[in-house]
Amino acid sequence: MSKRTKKVSEAIKHDLGEIILKQLSDENLKFVSITRVAVSADLKIANIYFSTLRKSPEKVKNSLEKARGLLKAELVKKIRLKYTPDLIFYEDKGIEHSLKISKILNDLNKDNSDDKDIDGKNGLSDKDEEAFNE
């Protein structure tokens, strides 16, 4: 990604977040975050990734697609480009993936704490326990 596309991506991410927060009244967009933007090399397409905590991702995507014209019109006012990129919306599954991994790790931690011997040493000998704690 060139400096230019990175700079445009960051500007679109910031400005879209602000537009959604301040100018759109759709209930489906109340708890939406723009997590990242990937702009094509020719700056004609912007892939917009969003996450949501309260609404279904399908409803959010539909609302964003309905607001696409307004979002583009507002972006034109904020970002000076030869072409306003076409906005394509995707659910960012990275957060969902992170939550699943976190749950798995928590479950493993819980299982490990359940496996402790009565003396609390996880089945380690005194020598192993000393090496482990170093």
ABEGO torsion letter per residue (X at the ends): XBAAAAAAAAAAAAAAAAAAAAABABAAAABBBBABBBBBAAGABBBBBBBBAABBAAAAAAAAAAAAAAAAAAAAAABBBABBBBBBBBBBAAAAAAAAAAAAAAAAAAAAAAABBAAGAGGBBAAAAAAAAX
